[in-house]
Amino acid sequence: MRGSSTAFAPTAAAFEGFRLIRREPRAAAVWTLLWLVAFLFTAIVVATGDRVGLPGQMAARGLRDFGRRFGPFAVLSSALFLIVWVTTTVAAYRAVLRPADRRYYFLRLGADEMRLAVMTIISFVLILVFGGVPAYLLFVLISPLMQAMPALARDLATAGALATVCVDIWLGVRLSLIAVETVAERRFHLTAYWPLAKGRFWYLMSAYFLCFVVVFGLSVLFFLLGQGLTTVAPAVLGEPNLLRRTGVMMLAAGLAVLTACFFLVSTTVFCACQAYAFRAIAAAGEEDVTID
């Protein structure tokens, strides 16, 4: 790795989120409160529905059942989550890129947030439409080989699946700084997105892998805590209906608090990592910072 090993260490990028939370605890608390409002709204809607069940049972019903049962409340909940995600994501970017801009705990609802919301919706649609294109193209390419060598069809299919995953990861990493660059430059800069990560794939990949390991460990911890909370559920299931509903709502509120904390930490870890990487790459300018 040429350049400053300290400035461009993947570990520094991966743990920037924790440094941000330690540096701005009040802002982190406010961001957590926003996530909590979103989850409490959904939890209350679910818990006061026609059929009350345990959170695991409610989750198993899926988004389709949620939309059918709660109609406009499902739309409101989705919009609320989008707003919270956009505002907290931009706030994390802003806290890393412009740490002196602490007004309203780095939270806004302006042009930066609108641009990120537009990009999020467009990206979601593009993934739905073109997400399977690499796999389809690869299948077309290896299909003649599978027909010519049927004994190796399974091995070829496995190799094709791995190749598809590698291509998707490569594209994802190369385009991973789109959102933070848009916020940093306060505009859509289409011609700069692809070149920005050129020569930095392994640096970014290493940082994201470390973030994934950290978030996975946190998800296990929060899952165990959630499982501990759900042990109180059997105590209220046999009680009268009103008490039963109150117990389930309290349980849902507790799980909402845990989930809000998890989403805040995981979102901050990844967003701060991206912002740190962008800031380091932008500061380096034309300097070669690839990892060998």
C-alpha positions as CSV (number, residue, x, y, z in Angstrom):
1,M,0.0,0.0,0.0
2,R,1.5,3.3,-1.1
3,G,0.7,6.5,0.7
4,S,-0.1,7.0,4.3
5,S,-0.8,3.6,5.9
6,T,-2.5,5.3,8.8
7,A,-4.8,7.4,6.8
8,F,-5.8,4.6,4.5
9,A,-5.9,1.6,6.8
10,P,-9.1,-0.3,6.4
11,T,-9.4,-0.8,10.1
12,A,-9.5,3.0,10.6
13,A,-12.3,3.3,8.1
14,A,-14.2,0.3,9.6
15,F,-14.1,1.7,13.2
16,E,-14.8,5.3,12.3
17,G,-18.5,4.8,13.2
18,F,-17.6,3.9,16.8
19,R,-15.3,7.0,17.0
20,L,-18.2,9.1,15.6
21,I,-20.6,7.8,18.3
22,R,-18.1,8.4,21.0
23,R,-17.4,11.9,19.7
24,E,-21.0,12.8,19.2
25,P,-23.0,10.9,21.8
26,R,-26.0,13.4,21.8
27,A,-26.3,13.2,18.1
28,A,-26.2,9.4,18.2
29,A,-28.9,9.4,20.9
30,V,-31.1,11.6,18.8
31,W,-30.6,9.4,15.7
32,T,-31.5,6.3,17.9
33,L,-34.7,8.1,19.0
34,L,-35.7,8.6,15.3
35,W,-35.2,4.9,14.7
36,L,-37.2,4.1,17.8
37,V,-40.1,6.2,16.7
38,A,-40.2,4.4,13.4
39,F,-40.1,0.9,15.0
40,L,-42.6,1.9,17.8
41,F,-45.0,3.1,15.2
42,T,-44.8,-0.2,13.3
43,A,-44.9,-2.3,16.6
44,I,-48.0,-0.5,17.8
45,V,-49.8,-1.0,14.5
46,V,-48.9,-4.7,14.5
47,A,-49.7,-5.3,18.1
48,T,-53.1,-3.6,17.9
49,G,-54.1,-5.4,14.7
50,D,-56.8,-8.0,14.3
51,R,-54.6,-10.9,15.4
52,V,-52.0,-10.4,18.1
53,G,-49.0,-12.7,18.1
54,L,-45.4,-12.9,19.1
55,P,-42.9,-10.8,17.2
56,G,-41.4,-13.8,15.6
57,Q,-44.8,-14.9,14.4
58,M,-45.6,-11.4,13.1
59,A,-42.3,-11.3,11.2
60,A,-42.9,-14.6,9.6
61,R,-46.1,-13.3,8.0
62,G,-44.0,-11.1,5.7
63,L,-44.4,-7.8,4.1
64,R,-47.3,-8.9,1.9
65,D,-49.4,-9.9,4.9
66,F,-48.5,-6.7,6.6
67,G,-49.6,-4.6,3.7
68,R,-52.8,-6.5,3.3
69,R,-53.7,-6.2,7.0
70,F,-52.8,-2.6,7.6
71,G,-53.3,-0.9,4.2
72,P,-52.4,2.8,4.4
73,F,-50.5,2.2,7.7
74,A,-48.1,0.0,5.7
75,V,-47.4,2.8,3.3
76,L,-46.9,5.3,6.2
77,S,-44.6,2.9,7.9
78,S,-42.5,2.4,4.8
79,A,-42.3,6.2,4.1
80,L,-41.3,6.8,7.8
81,F,-38.5,4.2,7.6
82,L,-37.3,5.8,4.3
83,I,-37.2,9.3,5.9
84,V,-35.4,8.0,9.0
85,W,-32.9,6.1,7.0
86,V,-32.2,9.0,4.7
87,T,-31.8,11.6,7.4
88,T,-29.7,9.5,9.7
89,T,-27.5,8.3,6.8
90,V,-26.8,11.9,5.6
91,A,-26.3,12.9,9.2
92,A,-23.6,10.3,9.6
93,Y,-21.9,11.4,6.3
94,R,-22.2,15.0,7.4
95,A,-20.7,14.3,10.8
96,V,-17.6,12.7,9.2
97,L,-17.2,15.1,6.3
98,R,-18.3,18.3,8.0
99,P,-17.9,17.8,11.8
100,A,-18.2,21.5,12.6
101,D,-21.7,21.6,11.2
102,R,-23.4,20.3,14.3
103,R,-26.7,22.2,13.9
104,Y,-29.7,20.1,14.8
105,Y,-27.4,17.1,15.6
106,F,-26.3,17.0,11.9
107,L,-30.0,16.3,10.9
108,R,-31.7,18.1,8.1
109,L,-34.5,17.5,5.7
110,G,-33.3,19.3,2.6
111,A,-31.7,18.9,-0.8
112,D,-29.0,16.4,0.3
113,E,-31.7,14.1,1.8
114,M,-33.9,14.5,-1.3
115,R,-31.1,13.5,-3.6
116,L,-30.3,10.4,-1.4
117,A,-33.9,9.4,-1.3
118,V,-34.2,9.7,-5.1
119,M,-31.0,7.6,-5.5
120,T,-32.3,5.0,-3.1
121,I,-35.6,4.6,-4.9
122,I,-34.0,4.5,-8.3
123,S,-31.4,2.0,-7.1
124,F,-34.1,-0.2,-5.7
125,V,-36.0,-0.2,-9.0
126,L,-32.8,-0.9,-11.0
127,I,-31.9,-3.8,-8.8
128,L,-35.3,-5.3,-9.2
129,V,-35.1,-4.8,-13.0
130,F,-31.5,-5.6,-13.7
131,G,-30.4,-7.5,-10.6
132,G,-30.4,-10.9,-12.4
133,V,-28.7,-9.7,-15.6
134,P,-25.1,-10.9,-14.7
135,A,-26.4,-14.3,-13.7
136,Y,-28.5,-14.5,-16.9
137,L,-25.6,-13.5,-19.2
138,L,-23.3,-16.0,-17.5
139,F,-25.9,-18.7,-17.9
140,V,-26.2,-18.0,-21.6
141,L,-22.4,-18.2,-21.9
142,I,-22.0,-21.5,-20.1
143,S,-25.2,-23.2,-21.2
144,P,-23.5,-24.7,-24.3
145,L,-20.8,-26.1,-22.1
146,M,-23.3,-27.6,-19.8
147,Q,-25.1,-29.3,-22.7
148,A,-21.8,-30.5,-24.2
149,M,-20.5,-31.9,-20.8
150,P,-23.6,-32.9,-18.8
151,A,-21.4,-34.7,-16.3
152,L,-19.9,-31.4,-15.3
153,A,-23.2,-29.5,-15.3
154,R,-23.3,-29.2,-11.5
155,D,-19.7,-28.0,-11.2
156,L,-20.2,-25.5,-14.0
157,A,-23.4,-24.2,-12.3
158,T,-21.5,-23.8,-9.0
159,A,-18.6,-22.0,-10.7
160,G,-21.1,-19.8,-12.5
161,A,-22.9,-18.9,-9.3
162,L,-19.6,-18.0,-7.6
163,A,-18.6,-15.9,-10.6
164,T,-21.9,-14.1,-10.5
165,V,-21.4,-13.4,-6.8
166,C,-17.9,-12.1,-7.4
167,V,-19.1,-9.8,-10.2
168,D,-21.9,-8.5,-8.0
169,I,-19.5,-7.8,-5.2
170,W,-17.1,-6.1,-7.5
171,L,-19.8,-3.8,-8.9
172,G,-21.2,-3.1,-5.5
173,V,-17.8,-2.1,-4.1
174,R,-16.9,0.0,-7.2
175,L,-20.2,1.9,-6.9
176,S,-20.4,2.0,-3.1
177,L,-19.3,5.6,-2.7
178,I,-22.1,7.0,-4.9
179,A,-24.2,8.2,-2.0
180,V,-21.5,9.8,0.1
181,E,-20.0,11.5,-2.9
182,T,-23.4,12.9,-3.9
183,V,-23.8,14.3,-0.3
184,A,-20.2,15.6,-0.2
185,E,-20.5,17.5,-3.5
186,R,-24.1,18.4,-3.0
187,R,-25.0,17.4,-6.5
188,F,-25.4,14.4,-8.8
189,H,-21.9,13.9,-10.3
190,L,-22.5,11.0,-12.7
191,T,-19.2,11.0,-14.4
192,A,-17.2,10.9,-11.2
193,Y,-18.9,7.9,-9.5
194,W,-17.1,5.1,-11.4
195,P,-13.6,6.5,-11.5
196,L,-13.7,7.4,-7.8
197,A,-13.1,3.9,-6.6
198,K,-10.7,2.9,-9.4
199,G,-7.6,1.3,-7.9
200,R,-9.2,1.2,-4.4
201,F,-11.2,-2.0,-4.6
202,W,-9.2,-4.0,-2.1
203,Y,-9.0,-1.1,0.3
204,L,-12.7,-0.6,0.2
205,M,-13.4,-4.4,0.2
206,S,-11.3,-4.9,3.3
207,A,-13.0,-2.0,5.1
208,Y,-16.5,-3.3,4.3
209,F,-15.6,-6.8,5.3
210,L,-14.5,-5.6,8.7
211,C,-17.7,-3.6,9.0
212,F,-19.7,-6.8,8.1
213,V,-17.8,-8.8,10.8
214,V,-18.6,-6.1,13.4
215,V,-22.2,-5.8,12.4
216,F,-22.6,-9.5,12.4
217,G,-21.3,-9.8,15.9
218,L,-23.6,-7.0,17.0
219,S,-26.6,-8.7,15.4
220,V,-25.8,-11.9,17.3
221,L,-25.6,-9.9,20.5
222,F,-28.9,-8.0,19.9
223,F,-30.6,-11.3,18.9
224,L,-29.6,-12.9,22.2
225,L,-30.9,-9.9,24.0
226,G,-34.2,-10.0,22.1
227,Q,-34.5,-13.7,22.8
228,G,-34.1,-12.9,26.5
229,L,-37.0,-10.4,26.2
230,T,-39.3,-12.8,24.5
231,T,-39.0,-15.2,27.4
232,V,-41.6,-13.0,29.3
233,A,-44.2,-13.6,26.5
234,P,-45.6,-16.9,27.8
235,A,-46.4,-15.3,31.1
236,V,-49.0,-13.0,29.5
237,L,-50.4,-15.2,26.8
238,G,-52.9,-16.9,29.1
239,E,-54.2,-13.7,30.7
240,P,-57.4,-11.7,29.7
241,N,-57.4,-10.1,26.3
242,L,-56.6,-6.6,27.5
243,L,-53.7,-7.6,29.6
244,R,-52.5,-9.9,26.9
245,R,-52.5,-7.0,24.4
246,T,-50.7,-4.8,26.9
247,G,-48.0,-7.4,27.5
248,V,-47.4,-7.9,23.8
249,M,-47.2,-4.2,23.3
250,M,-44.7,-3.8,26.1
251,L,-42.7,-6.7,24.6
252,A,-42.8,-5.1,21.2
253,A,-41.7,-1.8,22.6
254,G,-38.7,-3.4,24.3
255,L,-37.8,-5.2,21.0
256,A,-38.2,-1.9,19.2
257,V,-35.7,-0.2,21.5
258,L,-33.1,-3.0,20.8
259,T,-33.8,-2.9,17.1
260,A,-33.4,0.9,17.0
261,C,-30.1,0.7,18.8
262,F,-28.9,-2.0,16.4
263,F,-30.0,-0.1,13.3
264,L,-28.3,3.1,14.6
265,V,-25.0,1.4,15.2
266,S,-25.0,-0.7,12.0
267,T,-26.0,2.2,9.8
268,T,-23.4,4.5,11.5
269,V,-20.7,1.9,11.1
270,F,-21.2,1.5,7.4
271,C,-22.0,5.2,6.6
272,A,-19.0,6.5,8.6
273,C,-16.8,3.9,6.9
274,Q,-17.9,5.2,3.5
275,A,-17.5,8.8,4.5
276,Y,-14.0,8.1,5.9
277,A,-13.0,6.3,2.8
278,F,-14.3,9.1,0.5
279,R,-12.6,11.8,2.6
280,A,-9.3,9.9,2.5
281,I,-9.5,9.3,-1.3
282,A,-10.5,12.9,-2.0
283,A,-7.6,14.1,0.2
284,A,-5.1,11.9,-1.6
285,G,-6.1,13.4,-5.0
286,E,-4.1,11.7,-7.7
287,E,-1.9,9.8,-5.3
288,D,-1.9,6.0,-5.7
289,V,-3.5,4.4,-2.6
290,T,-4.1,0.9,-3.8
291,I,-3.5,-2.0,-1.5
292,D,-1.0,-4.5,-2.8
